Structures are given as C-alpha cells and as structure tokens.
C-alpha cells in the first residue's frame, strides 16, 4: 500500500492537472446557499456553490411522482424514472462520476416548480439511486439471505423490505452498474449540502434510470395553512402525540414522529405482552408425553396468581386444592364444569397424568350475543348455540377480531333463518360478504323472554376453505358478533369482538403452564395495521448492549415491542397516523407534488476519480433504522438543561484495504436534534462535530426553506482539492465513538442517530 502522504501528494498533482484542463459553467444552486461543518484540523472549507466546484461539472434533473396523500397518511413507495436520453446515449458503456445532488419537493405549475413546505409534508427519509439497463431493481425482505453481503447498496422500502439493484451483466471496466445515495436524507435534505470533494465521487456505469422510495408524512392542516407556506398550525393528532399543540413551541407536527395509534395492534410472539411471567391453560397429546415447558412451581402462583391473571377464569367460581398423587397432572391444572373451575396443585412432579381434551372441548361466552360451542372428535361434529334478540338479526364470525379478517360467519335472521357467509370489509364494496353453501343443521329454534336461541350442528371440518374448521386442541377462539336493527340482514346496529374460552369436557384437566416474560429487549412480534391487516415484523435484539449503544441499558421503549409507542415501525405506506376512533379529516383534499432531483456529474477519469463506498449504521435501534425515543426531561428542569445524550461505538471497516473517510452526513430529526459527533475511540481525537441549523433563526437564505423548527445539517468533508481542507483520515480498523445530543423539553418518538459515512481508497478507481 502507498502511504497516505505519498498518495495525497499524487492526488493533489492529478487534481491540479484536471482543473487546469477544465472550464466551469455558470449556474445557480437549485436550493440556494449551503453550509459546511469545518473538520477539526481544517483552515478552509469546500465551496458550496456547485458553479465553483473544482473542475468542470454538469447536471441533469429528474422527478419522482406524482406523490398523492391525505392528512396523517404515510406515503412510502417506489418510483423509477428515466434520465434524459441524451445522457443515456452519451454514457452508454461509459462511466459517470457523480459529485453532488440537490433535492426538493415541488408542485408543478404553469409558472414553474414551486417548493412544497416541509410543514405540509415531512420527508422522514428517502433513498435514491442510479442504475443501468443491465440492473433490475428487486424487492426483498429485510432478512433475505441474498442481502447479507450487499452492504448499504439498497433502497429502504415500506414493510421492512429492501429494493436491491441486481446486476445481470457486470461492466467489463469494473465500475458498478448502480449506485445508491442516502446522505442527509430526512427532513434536513433540502438545505443540507450533498457533495464530495474531488477526486471523490459515486461511480456508475451506463446509467439509464433513477429509482427511489421517499417516505413522506402528510401534516397539512387544510383549514389553517396554505400550499405556499406560512405559520404552521397543528391538525388533529392521536393520543400518543408528544408535540405541543399550542403556544410558541407548537411549530412542528407530532405526526412526523410516527406515534403509535389505535389503528395498530402489537402482536407479541409467545403471547406474553407484559414484563411479568404469565400463566396459560394448555392441553397436550398424551401419547407424546409432552407437558408444560415450564411448570408452575408454587401453590401461590397456582391458586392466586393464575386465578387473577388468566382471563378465562375471571368470571368463574374457583375452588382450590393441593394434592400429591399420580392421578392428577404435575404442577397446576384446572378443570371447568359450567361456571365452576377446580384448580389443583399437585406437588408430585413425577406424576405422568396427562392434560388432554380427550377428544372433546366445550365453552361459552356472553357478548352482544351468547355463544356456546361443543366440539366432539369422536362424532367429528360441532354443536353451536347462539342466543340473541328475537326481533332483529344477529351473527357470529369465527376466528376474527374484525370484519376485515373476512371470517366464516353464521347469521340468524328472518325469524330464525340461518345463513353462512364469508364476510367482506366493513368499508369495502361488499360488506355483507359472500353467501356460502349451507353446512349447518338447525336442531332447534326457540324464543323466550325476547331472546331467540338457535342450536346448530355441523361437521367440525369446514365444508370448503371458506368454512371454518373447528378442532379439539384450541382453547381460545377469537370471534366477532353483531346485532342488527331489524330481522332483515343488513348494516349492524352494534358490533364487538370477544374471546370464547374452551375447556376439556367431562371435567378433564387442562394444565396451567408458566409463560416466562422475555428479558427487556428480547421480545419479538409483529405490528399489525388493523384497517388492512398488514403485518410488519418487529425483531428481538433491536438494541445492542453497551458499548455498541446505550439504549438497552437505558431501557429505551424503542428496544422492545411491548414498550414501543411510536417510530418507524408504526409508519408504513398508506397507514394513517390518527386513532381509529378519530375521523379522517379533509378526505376530499389530497396533496399532490413531486420529488425533484438535480444530479451533478463529471465524465469518469480512471486516473483521477476515487469511487465512494458508503456505510450507514446508527447507534439507535434496528441497525440502519437507528431510531430511538427521547424521554421528556424532568419537571422543573430549566430549558437550557433539557438535553438527552446517547453514545455508541462502531467499527465501520474492521479490516482489509486501507480506506479513508471523505464525507460524513448525519441523519437526525427536527425539532430535537442538537449535535452529533464522531470520535476516534482509541485516541480520543474528534473527527467531526455537526450541529444542525434551525429554520427561523436567520441562518437560512431562502424564505421558502426557512421553516421554524426544521433543520439543515452541514456535513463534514475531507479532501485536498481546496487548500486548507483536512486530509481524509484512514479509518480501516478504527473504532468510532458516536454521540448524539438532543433537546428533550418535550418527549419525542422515532428520533434517529444515523451517521451516513462515505469512504474511498487511496488510489483511483472503483
């Protein structure tokens, strides 16, 4: 390897020769003036006017869109647009060196492009990239093994997916056929400088298309704000909103932090959604000799704790008994007959008695209607008894918590007529669903004191895939039930969801097993958006232990699905960020706009340009999502002291060829971000300190971008193209300490601490 000094001298000589042969075209930046953060050893900074860029540069522009959204809605989907044909033709089988990017969100008008205020639609983040004809953008799951070794060469998509450029025909010159940009790519993107000091550049061969996936959140109060800007006025917010709604600090939308709403259900793997052990009834196949994976070990837990924590026992009369015999299952068991439960604690842990349904389960539950079910394996039959008001229709949908689950449903209507249906969505075109082939037999239909009771039988196995199949193994069954306004089946007067608990018949016992609570940060599960049924995985281990990060030790809510109350995991394409009981306002008034990009480039010079290698990995939760919650400071704390600090260590390039740090952009969110720093963990040397520039403080040049509470983040650049710039530090094998300081006058969901770093080799080439 060359020494850094020898290579930097060579770079300076090549830069001088390249600049001497180049001319500079005169033009203005698309977004006005930018700022740069000086690195600690620099005496000068890189020019931020692209027309002053060292060496000749050119640009082309491209749009993504249209983007259309409604208030509180998340827009997060992908676009691919062709780049100008003359550029495609010019760079066919040739490499382009991309030296900078400018971005905006605009409305297209007859008078030209008009910037859309970020107070109307917040750019949470975006990834974009250029690729050639041989590249196919493929959608992959976050944990797809094909993504294991691709580094940051992908575009983040809604639903925890990745959009990966798959190259069908690698270029013979060794230059990649795709490149991805994600530097300073959130709310800070319009007034943060996105460029590299020569000779560093993103390299791409034969570019032909521009792809991206913007994540936008519609925060436009249509009644109080206009399209061209002005004072921000909060609109409706869900109950988990943490942003102020009045007073001088109400300058940003709490929706941009993606608060958890009642449109979302958290589903915890294992069923234990708390931080204490729980107890659940279970039955087993006696021939397998299977028992509880963890037994209840004390009579106190068996009699008191289990009784108080198992919902199925809450409305029953409970008798308790301690024994030591071979006739009762070991540990804790319960048998139910009618409204009485008998709980037994057997201290003989060698007992081989089994908890089994013995082929029969029965249970009942009173909700809007009364539902009784008796499943008999020996007869292969189910008996269903449903009771409800005699003067209106009523019905039950099985294995469902909402109509959107499209459940198998039995409806009693027209003085006792019975129909079987597969329901449709409440908001869809056919909420009554599809009439199914009859599989039930009416045993009796009686009316007493205004209550109609219908007893039905049918085979346990469903007649078709749309008919629910009952079994003798499931002890808990979700169901929805509703009553109408007349005997004619139609729109319901009332509806609700409930749970039917089933018990082994004939006083046979069910075991009560311990479900240990996972340690904080170790629970996993899914986030379910109830209006559509879409689920998104929420993995365990999102927060690494110290020294990699502080969040786990701080028990930050973002580390565990059980504590999670907002952030990126509750924000996906098409989801609304208001609670289910809130009306969605302004549904007739969408917001339509485009993302606009200006790409600055040079023709690739193999003896001059050094290809950029990116690495994004934050000190927040979940890798390159890097999110975390900022807790509100204690009451009475002076505002100047309301700060929250997290730290973490990171080795971006553990080993291999010498790589040098040439640019650092930090992604954090308004209005809490105060400072992010990079330190050499071994020497204690400061590498870069970035402090955001806030709108409304007189530091933003263009009024249309000078929005109070919103930020620009001046990057750190290293290089030798301008005298006084600091030379790029060699970072291979270097462990970097990252610190992120935030303001916590108010609490915040989904803040991010994400260093987005660019590296290059000491020698020219990809």
C-alpha positions in Angstrom: 0.0 0.0 0.0 1.1 3.6 -0.6 1.5 5.8 2.4 -1.2 8.4 2.9 1.3 11.2 2.4 2.5 9.8 -0.9 -1.0 9.2 -2.2 -2.2 12.6 -1.1 0.7 14.3 -3.0 -0.3 12.3 -6.0 -3.9 13.2 -5.7 -3.1 17.0 -5.4 -1.0 16.7 -8.6 -3.8 15.0 -10.5 -6.4 17.4 -9.2 -4.3 20.4 -10.4 -3.9 18.8 -13.9 -7.6 18.0 -14.1 -8.7 21.5 -13.0 -6.3 23.2 -15.4 -7.9 21.4 -18.4 -11.5 22.1 -17.2 -13.8 25.0 -17.6 -16.6 26.0 -15.1 -20.1 26.7 -16.3 -22.0 29.5 -14.6 -25.3 28.5 -12.9 -27.0 28.8 -9.5 -27.6 26.2 -7.0 -31.2 24.8 -7.1 -31.8 25.4 -3.4 -29.6 28.4 -2.6 -26.7 28.6 -0.2 -25.4 25.7 1.9 -23.2 25.4 4.9 -20.4 23.0 5.7 -19.1 22.0 9.1 -15.3 22.5 9.3 -13.4 19.4 10.4 -11.1 20.0 13.5 -7.9 20.4 11.6 -9.2 22.3 8.6 -8.4 26.0 8.0 -10.7 26.2 5.0 -13.9 24.5 3.7 -15.0 23.2 0.4 -17.0 25.6 -1.8 -20.8 25.1 -1.6 -21.8 26.7 -4.9 -21.7 24.0 -7.4 -20.7 26.5 -10.1 -17.5 26.9 -8.1 -16.8 23.2 -8.0 -13.2 22.4 -8.8 -13.2 21.0 -12.3 -15.9 21.1 -14.9 -19.3 19.7 -13.8 -22.6 19.3 -15.4 -26.1 18.4 -14.2 -29.4 16.9 -15.2 -32.7 16.9 -13.5 -35.2 14.1 -12.9 -38.5 13.9 -11.0 -40.3 11.2 -9.0 -44.0 11.3 -8.7 -46.7 12.3 -8.6 -47.0 11.7 -4.8 -50.5 12.0 -3.5 -51.5 11.8 0.1 -54.2 12.8 2.6 -53.8 14.3 6.1 -52.0 12.0 8.5 -51.2 9.5 5.8 -47.8 7.9 5.2 -46.6 7.8 1.6 -43.7 5.4 1.2 -43.5 3.6 -2.1 -41.0 3.3 -5.0 -40.5 5.2 -8.3 -38.3 4.6 -11.3 -37.9 7.4 -13.8 -35.7 7.5 -17.0 -32.9 10.0 -17.0 -32.6 12.3 -20.1 -32.0 10.2 -23.3 -29.0 12.4 -24.3 -27.3 11.4 -21.0 -28.1 7.7 -21.6 -26.7 7.8 -25.1 -23.6 9.8 -24.1 -22.7 7.4 -21.2 -23.6 4.1 -22.9 -20.7 1.7 -21.9 -19.0 4.6 -20.1 -18.8 5.5 -16.5 -20.2 8.6 -14.8 -18.7 10.3 -11.7 -21.4 11.8 -9.6 -20.1 14.6 -7.4 -23.2 16.0 -5.9 -27.0 16.0 -5.6 -29.7 18.6 -4.8 -33.2 17.7 -3.9 -36.6 19.3 -3.3 -40.3 18.6 -3.1 -42.3 20.7 -5.6 -45.7 21.3 -7.2 -45.6 21.6 -10.9 -47.4 24.8 -12.0 -47.7 26.8 -15.3 -45.3 29.3 -13.7 -42.7 26.6 -13.0 -41.8 24.4 -10.0 -43.0 25.7 -6.6 -41.4 24.2 -3.4 -43.8 22.5 -1.1 -43.2 23.4 2.6 -41.9 20.6 4.8 -44.6 21.7 7.3 -47.1 20.3 4.9 -45.4 17.0 4.1 -42.5 15.9 6.1 -39.7 13.9 4.4 -38.9 11.3 7.0 -36.3 9.9 4.8 -35.6 8.7 1.3 -33.1 6.6 -0.6 -32.4 7.1 -4.3 -30.0 5.6 -6.9 -28.9 5.5 -10.5 -28.6 2.2 -12.4 -28.1 0.9 -15.9 -30.1 -1.2 -18.3 -28.5 -4.4 -17.0 -29.7 -3.7 -13.5 -33.1 -5.0 -12.2 -34.5 -3.5 -9.0 -35.8 -6.4 -7.0 -37.8 -6.2 -3.8 -36.5 -8.5 -1.0 -37.4 -9.0 2.7 -35.2 -7.4 5.3 -33.8 -10.8 6.3 -33.5 -12.3 2.8 -30.1 -14.1 2.7 -29.4 -12.6 -0.7 -29.0 -9.2 1.1 -26.4 -10.5 3.6 -23.3 -9.2 1.7 -24.7 -6.1 -0.1 -23.7 -3.6 2.5 -25.8 -0.4 2.0 -26.4 -0.9 -1.7 -30.1 -1.0 -1.4 -33.1 1.3 -1.1 -35.2 1.0 2.1 -38.9 0.2 1.4 -42.1 0.2 3.5 -42.8 -3.0 5.3 -39.2 -3.7 6.3 -38.2 -4.5 2.8 -35.3 -3.7 0.6 -35.2 -2.7 -3.0 -31.9 -4.2 -4.3 -30.2 -3.5 -7.6 -29.4 -6.9 -9.1 -26.9 -6.7 -11.9 -27.5 -9.2 -14.7 -24.3 -8.2 -16.6 -21.4 -6.6 -14.6 -19.5 -4.0 -16.5 -16.1 -5.0 -18.0 -14.4 -1.9 -16.7 -15.1 -2.9 -13.1 -17.3 0.2 -12.4 -20.6 -0.7 -10.7 -23.8 -0.5 -12.8 -25.6 1.1 -9.9 -25.1 3.5 -7.0 -27.3 4.4 -4.0 -27.5 7.8 -2.3 -28.8 8.3 1.3 -26.8 11.1 2.8 -28.6 13.7 4.9 -31.7 12.2 3.6 -34.5 13.2 6.0 -36.2 16.4 7.0 -32.8 18.1 6.6 -32.4 17.1 3.0 -33.2 20.3 1.1 -30.7 22.7 2.8 -28.0 20.1 3.6 -25.1 20.1 1.2 -24.7 16.8 -0.7 -21.4 16.7 -2.4 -17.9 15.2 -2.3 -14.5 17.0 -2.6 -12.7 15.9 -5.8 -11.4 13.4 -6.7 -14.1 11.5 -4.8 -17.3 10.6 -6.5 -20.1 8.0 -6.7 -19.3 5.9 -9.8 -21.9 4.3 -12.1 -21.6 2.7 -15.5 -24.0 3.2 -18.3 -26.7 5.0 -16.2 -30.2 5.0 -17.7 -32.8 5.2 -14.8 -33.2 6.9 -11.5 -35.0 5.0 -8.7 -36.1 6.0 -5.2 -38.5 5.5 -2.4 -39.5 8.6 -0.5 -41.1 8.3 2.9 -43.4 11.3 3.4 -45.9 12.1 6.2 -48.8 14.5 5.3 -49.1 17.1 8.1 -51.0 19.8 6.2 -53.8 21.4 8.2 -56.0 22.2 5.2 -58.2 24.7 7.1 -55.4 26.8 8.6 -52.4 26.6 6.2 -51.9 27.4 2.6 -49.8 25.5 0.0 -47.0 28.0 -0.2 -46.0 28.2 3.4 -46.6 30.4 6.4 -47.2 29.7 10.1 -47.5 26.1 11.0 -50.8 25.1 12.7 -51.2 21.6 14.2 -54.0 19.5 12.9 -55.7 16.5 14.7 -53.3 14.1 16.4 -53.6 10.7 18.1 -53.4 10.3 21.9 -49.7 9.2 21.8 -48.7 12.5 20.2 -45.9 14.2 22.2 -45.7 17.5 20.3 -47.1 20.7 21.8 -50.4 21.8 20.2 -50.4 25.4 21.4 -48.1 28.2 22.5 -44.8 29.3 21.0 -43.3 25.8 20.8 -46.2 24.4 18.6 -44.1 24.8 15.4 -43.9 21.2 14.3 -46.2 18.3 13.7 -46.2 15.4 16.2 -47.2 13.2 13.3 -43.7 13.3 11.8 -42.6 11.2 14.8 -45.0 8.4 13.9 -46.8 7.9 17.2 -48.5 4.6 17.9 -52.2 4.7 17.2 -55.3 2.5 18.0 -55.3 1.5 14.3 -52.3 -0.6 15.2 -52.2 -3.8 17.2 -49.0 -5.1 18.7 -48.7 -8.9 18.5 -46.1 -10.4 20.8 -44.6 -13.8 20.0 -45.4 -16.3 22.7 -48.5 -14.3 23.7 -46.9 -12.6 26.8 -47.2 -8.9 26.1 -46.0 -7.8 29.5 -42.8 -7.8 31.5 -44.0 -10.3 34.2 -44.5 -14.1 33.8 -48.0 -15.1 32.7 -49.9 -18.3 33.1 -51.9 -20.0 30.4 -54.0 -23.2 30.2 -52.7 -25.8 27.8 -53.6 -29.3 26.6 -51.3 -31.9 25.1 -51.3 -35.2 23.1 -51.0 -37.8 25.8 -49.2 -40.3 23.5 -46.3 -37.8 23.0 -45.8 -37.5 26.8 -45.5 -33.8 26.2 -46.1 -31.5 29.2 -45.6 -27.8 30.1 -42.2 -26.5 29.0 -42.2 -24.6 32.4 -44.4 -25.7 35.3 -46.0 -23.6 37.9 -43.8 -24.3 40.9 -45.8 -23.0 43.9 -49.4 -23.2 45.1 -49.4 -19.4 45.5 -48.8 -19.0 41.8 -51.2 -21.8 41.0 -54.1 -20.5 43.1 -53.7 -16.8 43.4 -51.6 -15.5 40.5 -53.1 -17.9 37.9 -56.6 -17.1 39.0 -56.0 -13.4 38.8 -54.1 -13.3 35.5 -55.9 -15.9 33.3 -58.8 -14.1 31.8 -60.7 -17.3 31.2 -61.1 -17.8 34.9 -62.2 -14.3 35.8 -65.9 -14.9 35.8 -65.9 -18.4 37.2 -66.3 -19.7 40.8 -62.9 -21.1 41.7 -62.2 -24.0 44.1 -58.6 -24.8 45.0 -56.9 -28.0 46.3 -53.3 -29.2 47.0 -52.5 -32.8 46.5 -49.7 -35.2 45.9 -50.8 -38.2 43.7 -50.3 -40.0 40.4 -53.9 -39.3 39.2 -53.5 -35.5 38.7 -51.1 -33.8 36.3 -48.0 -32.5 38.0 -47.9 -28.8 38.9 -51.0 -26.7 38.4 -54.1 -27.9 36.5 -57.7 -26.7 36.1 -61.0 -28.4 35.2 -64.1 -26.5 34.4 -67.7 -27.5 34.6 -70.4 -25.0 33.9 -69.5 -21.9 35.9 -67.1 -23.6 38.3 -63.4 -24.1 38.0 -61.4 -26.5 40.2 -57.7 -25.6 40.4 -55.4 -28.3 41.7 -51.7 -28.0 42.6 -50.0 -31.4 42.6 -46.6 -31.5 44.4 -45.8 -34.9 42.9 -43.7 -33.8 39.9 -43.2 -37.4 38.8 -46.9 -37.9 38.1 -47.5 -39.0 34.5 -51.1 -38.0 34.4 -51.9 -36.0 31.2 -53.7 -32.8 30.4 -55.8 -33.6 27.3 -59.1 -32.7 25.8 -59.8 -36.4 25.4 -61.5 -35.5 22.1 -64.0 -33.0 23.4 -63.9 -29.3 24.1 -66.8 -27.0 25.3 -67.2 -23.4 26.3 -69.5 -20.4 26.3 -69.1 -16.6 26.2 -71.7 -13.8 26.6 -71.1 -10.7 24.5 -73.7 -8.9 22.4 -74.9 -12.5 21.8 -74.3 -15.6 23.8 -72.2 -18.2 22.1 -71.7 -21.8 23.1 -69.6 -24.3 21.2 -69.1 -28.1 21.9 -66.5 -29.9 19.7 -66.6 -33.7 19.7 -63.8 -35.6 17.9 -65.5 -38.9 18.4 -68.5 -37.7 16.4 -66.5 -35.3 14.2 -69.3 -32.8 14.9 -69.6 -29.3 16.4 -72.7 -28.1 18.2 -73.1 -24.3 18.1 -75.7 -22.5 20.2 -76.3 -18.8 19.6 -78.7 -16.6 21.5 -79.7 -13.0 20.7 -82.6 -10.6 20.5 -85.6 -12.2 18.8 -86.7 -9.1 16.9 -83.5 -8.4 15.0 -80.8 -10.4 13.1 -77.6 -11.4 14.9 -74.5 -13.2 13.9 -71.1 -14.5 14.9 -67.8 -14.5 12.9 -65.3 -17.1 13.9 -61.5 -16.8 14.3 -61.6 -13.0 13.8 -61.2 -9.7 15.6 -62.7 -7.5 12.8 -64.7 -7.8 9.6 -61.5 -7.2 7.6 -60.4 -10.7 8.6 -63.1 -12.0 6.3 -64.3 -14.6 8.7 -66.7 -17.6 8.3 -69.9 -16.2 9.8 -73.3 -17.6 10.9 -76.2 -15.2 10.7 -79.6 -15.7 12.4 -82.3 -13.6 10.6 -85.9 -13.6 9.4 -87.4 -15.2 12.4 -84.7 -17.9 12.7 -83.5 -18.4 9.2 -79.8 -19.3 9.2 -77.2 -18.4 6.6 -73.4 -18.9 6.4 -71.2 -16.2 4.9 -67.7 -15.2 4.3 -67.8 -11.5 5.4 -66.3 -8.6 3.5 -64.6 -5.5 4.7 -66.8 -3.0 6.5 -65.5 -0.2 4.3 -65.4 -2.3 1.1 -67.9 -2.7 -1.7 -69.5 -5.9 -0.4 -69.5 -5.8 3.5 -72.3 -8.5 3.5 -69.7 -10.8 2.0 -70.3 -14.0 0.1 -73.1 -16.4 0.8 -71.7 -19.9 1.4 -73.1 -23.3 0.8 -75.1 -24.5 3.8 -73.3 -26.8 6.2 -75.2 -26.4 9.4 -78.3 -28.2 10.5 -80.9 -26.4 12.7 -81.6 -28.6 15.7 -83.9 -26.1 17.5 -85.1 -22.5 17.3 -86.8 -21.2 20.4 -87.9 -17.8 21.7 -88.2 -17.0 25.4 -88.5 -13.5 27.1 -87.4 -11.8 23.8 -84.3 -14.0 23.4 -84.0 -16.3 20.4 -81.8 -19.4 20.9 -80.8 -21.4 17.9 -79.0 -24.7 18.3 -77.0 -25.9 15.2 -74.8 -28.8 14.4 -72.3 -29.2 11.6 -69.1 -31.2 10.8 -66.0 -30.0 12.6 -64.1 -29.9 9.3 -65.2 -27.0 7.2 -67.2 -27.9 4.0 -64.8 -25.6 2.0 -61.8 -23.5 2.6 -64.1 -20.6 3.5 -65.9 -22.6 6.2 -64.1 -22.5 9.5 -62.7 -25.8 10.8 -63.1 -26.5 14.5 -60.8 -28.7 16.5 -60.3 -30.2 19.9 -56.9 -28.6 20.6 -57.5 -24.8 20.6 -58.6 -23.5 24.0 -59.1 -19.9 22.9 -61.1 -18.7 19.9 -61.5 -15.0 18.8 -64.9 -14.1 17.4 -66.8 -11.0 16.3 -70.5 -10.6 16.9 -73.1 -8.1 15.9 -76.8 -7.4 16.1 -78.9 -5.5 13.5 -81.8 -3.1 13.6 -84.4 -5.5 12.0 -84.8 -9.1 11.1 -83.5 -8.5 7.6 -79.8 -8.9 7.4 -78.1 -5.6 6.7 -75.9 -2.9 8.4 -75.4 -3.7 12.1 -76.7 -1.7 15.0 -73.9 -2.8 17.3 -70.7 -4.9 16.9 -67.8 -6.0 19.1 -65.1 -8.6 19.3 -64.7 -11.2 22.1 -63.0 -14.4 23.0 -64.5 -17.9 23.5 -62.6 -20.0 26.0 -62.9 -23.7 25.5 -62.2 -26.4 28.2 -61.8 -30.2 28.1 -65.3 -31.7 28.6 -66.2 -34.2 31.3 -64.2 -32.4 34.0 -60.9 -33.4 32.3 -58.0 -31.1 33.4 -56.0 -28.6 31.4 -52.5 -27.8 32.6 -51.7 -24.3 33.7 -48.2 -23.5 32.3 -45.8 -20.7 33.1 -45.0 -18.3 30.2 -41.9 -16.6 31.2 -41.6 -12.9 30.3 -38.7 -12.2 27.9 -36.0 -10.0 29.2 -36.3 -6.4 28.1 -35.2 -6.1 24.5 -35.7 -9.8 23.8 -39.3 -9.9 22.9 -40.3 -10.1 19.2 -43.6 -10.0 17.3 -45.5 -8.1 14.7 -47.0 -4.7 14.2 -50.5 -5.1 12.6 -52.3 -2.3 10.9 -55.9 -3.2 11.6 -57.6 -1.4 8.7 -55.8 -3.5 6.1 -54.5 -6.4 8.1 -50.9 -5.8 7.0 -48.3 -7.0 9.4 -44.6 -5.9 9.8 -42.1 -7.9 11.8 -40.6 -6.4 15.0 -37.5 -8.4 15.8 -35.9 -9.1 19.2 -32.4 -7.7 19.9 -33.0 -4.4 18.1 -30.8 -2.6 20.7 -27.3 -4.0 21.1 -25.6 -3.9 24.6 -23.0 -1.3 25.6 -20.6 -0.2 24.3 -22.3 -0.6 20.9 -25.2 1.5 22.2 -26.8 2.9 25.3 -30.5 2.3 24.5 -30.8 -1.2 26.1 -29.2 -0.1 29.3 -31.5 3.0 29.4 -34.5 0.7 28.7 -35.5 2.9 25.8 -39.0 2.0 24.7 -37.9 1.5 21.1 -35.9 -1.6 22.1 -38.9 -3.8 22.9 -42.2 -4.3 21.1 -44.0 -4.4 24.5 -42.8 -0.9 25.3 -42.9 0.6 21.8 -45.1 3.7 21.5 -44.1 5.1 18.1 -41.4 5.4 15.4 -40.6 4.0 12.1 -42.2 0.6 12.8 -45.6 2.2 13.1 -45.2 4.2 9.8 -45.7 2.3 6.6 -47.2 3.1 3.2 -50.8 4.1 3.2 -51.1 3.9 7.0 -53.0 6.8 8.7 -51.5 8.2 11.9 -54.8 9.1 13.7 -56.5 6.8 16.2 -59.2 4.5 14.9 -61.9 6.5 16.7 -60.8 9.7 15.1 -62.5 10.8 11.8 -60.1 11.2 9.0 -60.4 14.9 8.0 -60.1 16.5 4.6 -60.6 13.3 2.7 -61.7 15.2 -0.4 -58.5 17.3 -0.4 -55.4 15.4 -1.4 -51.9 16.9 -1.7 -50.1 16.2 -5.0 -46.5 17.0 -5.6 -43.2 15.6 -6.9 -39.7 15.0 -5.7 -37.2 16.8 -7.8 -33.5 15.9 -8.1 -30.6 17.6 -9.7 -27.6 15.3 -10.3 -24.1 16.9 -10.7 -21.6 14.8 -12.6 -18.4 14.5 -14.5 -17.1 12.1 -17.0 -15.2 9.4 -15.2 -11.4 9.6 -15.4 -9.8 6.4 -14.3 -6.5 8.1 -13.3 -8.3 10.7 -11.2 -11.6 9.7 -9.7 -11.8 7.6 -6.5 -15.1 5.7 -6.1 -17.2 6.2 -2.9 -18.1 3.4 -0.6 -20.9 4.1 1.8 -21.6 2.8 5.3 -24.7 3.7 7.4 -25.1 2.2 10.8 -26.5 4.1 13.7 -26.4 4.0 17.4 -30.2 3.8 17.7 -32.3 0.6 17.4 -32.5 -1.8 14.5 -29.3 -1.2 12.5 -29.6 1.4 9.8 -33.1 2.5 11.0 -31.2 3.9 14.1 -34.4 5.1 15.8 -35.0 5.8 19.5 -37.3 7.7 21.8 -36.2 10.8 23.5 -37.7 11.0 27.1 -39.1 14.3 28.3 -36.8 16.0 30.8 -37.9 16.0 34.5 -40.5 18.7 35.5 -38.8 21.9 36.7 -35.7 21.4 34.7 -34.5 24.7 33.1 -35.0 24.5 29.3 -31.3 25.1 28.7 -30.6 21.9 30.7 -33.2 19.7 29.0 -30.9 17.5 26.9 -30.6 13.8 26.4 -27.4 12.0 25.3 -26.8 8.6 23.8 -23.5 7.1 22.8 -22.2 4.1 20.9 -19.2 2.6 19.3 -18.9 1.4 15.7 -16.1 -0.1 13.5 -17.4 0.7 10.0 -14.4 -1.1 8.3 -13.0 -3.7 10.6 -10.2 -4.9 8.4 -8.9 -5.1 4.8 -7.7 -2.5 2.4 -6.9 1.0 3.7 -10.0 3.2 3.4 -10.2 6.9 4.1 -13.1 8.9 5.5 -14.1 11.6 2.9 -17.6 12.7 3.9 -19.9 12.5 7.0 -23.6 13.3 6.8 -25.7 12.8 9.9 -29.4 11.9 9.8 -31.5 13.2 12.7 -34.9 14.7 13.0 -36.3 18.1 13.8 -37.1 19.5 16.2 -34.9 17.7 18.8 -31.5 17.2 17.2 -28.8 19.3 18.7 -25.4 17.7 18.0 -23.8 14.6 16.6 -20.1 13.8 17.0 -17.6 11.3 15.7 -14.5 10.5 17.9 -11.6 8.1 17.4 -12.3 5.7 20.2 -8.6 4.8 20.7 -7.0 8.3 20.6 -9.9 10.4 21.8 -9.4 12.6 18.7 -12.5 14.5 17.5 -13.2 13.6 13.8 -16.4 15.6 13.2 -18.9 17.6 15.2 -22.1 18.6 13.4 -24.8 20.9 14.8 -28.0 21.5 12.8 -29.0 24.9 11.5 -32.6 25.6 12.5 -35.1 27.4 10.4 -36.5 30.7 11.8 -33.1 31.7 13.3 -32.0 33.9 10.4 -29.4 31.4 9.1 -31.4 30.1 6.1 -31.1 32.2 3.0 -34.3 31.4 1.1 -37.6 32.2 2.8 -39.4 29.2 1.3 -36.9 26.9 3.1 -36.7 28.9 6.3 -39.3 27.0 8.3 -39.1 27.4 12.1 -38.3 24.2 13.9 -36.9 22.4 10.9 -33.3 21.8 10.2 -30.3 21.7 7.8 -27.3 19.6 8.8 -24.0 20.9 7.5 -21.8 17.9 6.6 -18.1 17.3 7.3 -15.9 16.9 4.1 -12.3 15.9 3.9 -10.1 16.3 0.8 -7.2 18.1 -0.8 -9.0 19.9 -3.7 -9.0 23.2 -1.7 -6.0 24.4 0.2 -6.7 24.3 4.0 -9.0 21.3 3.9 -8.2 18.4 6.2 -6.8 15.3 4.6 -9.1 12.2 4.8 -8.3 10.2 7.9 -7.6 6.5 7.4 -10.4 4.5 9.2 -9.8 0.9 8.5 -9.7 -0.9 11.8 -10.7 2.3 13.6 -13.5 2.1 16.2 -15.5 5.3 16.2 -17.5 6.6 19.2 -20.7 8.3 18.1 -22.5 10.7 20.4 -26.0 12.2 19.8 -27.3 15.1 21.9 -31.0 16.1 21.7 -33.3 18.6 23.3 -35.9 16.9 25.5 -38.0 19.8 26.6 -40.7 17.6 25.1 -40.6 13.9 24.6 -40.1 12.5 21.0 -40.8 9.2 19.3 -38.6 7.9 16.5 -35.6 10.2 16.7 -32.7 8.9 14.7 -28.9 8.9 15.3 -27.5 7.7 12.0 -24.1 8.6 10.7 -24.0 8.2 6.9 -20.3 8.0 6.0 -18.5 7.9 2.7 -15.1 6.2 2.3 -12.6 5.9 -0.6 -9.4 4.1 -1.3 -6.1 5.9 -1.5 -5.8 5.1 -5.2 -8.1 6.0 -8.1 -10.7 3.5 -9.3 -13.9 1.9 -8.1 
